[in-house]
Amino acid sequence: MALGRPGFNRGPRPPFKKKEAEHNINQFIKAQEVRLAGDNVEPGIYPLAKALALADELELDLVE
């Protein structure tokens, strides 16, 4: 009867945990207002809807 090498039988593996996204992007942003900064936009705090529209117009992504 083969028992394997000592120290290698650690029992069953724990269930795989799905890794959450590190950042929220565009429609997944949870904040009501966001701060914009960049070359083609007036820096400031904008409502999320307006910031999403500006980002879409400039073909950029918002990141939380």
Secondary structure, DSSP 8 states (H G I E B T S, - for coil): ----STT----S---------SS-BGGG---SEEEE-SSSS--EEEEHHHHHHHHHHTT---B-
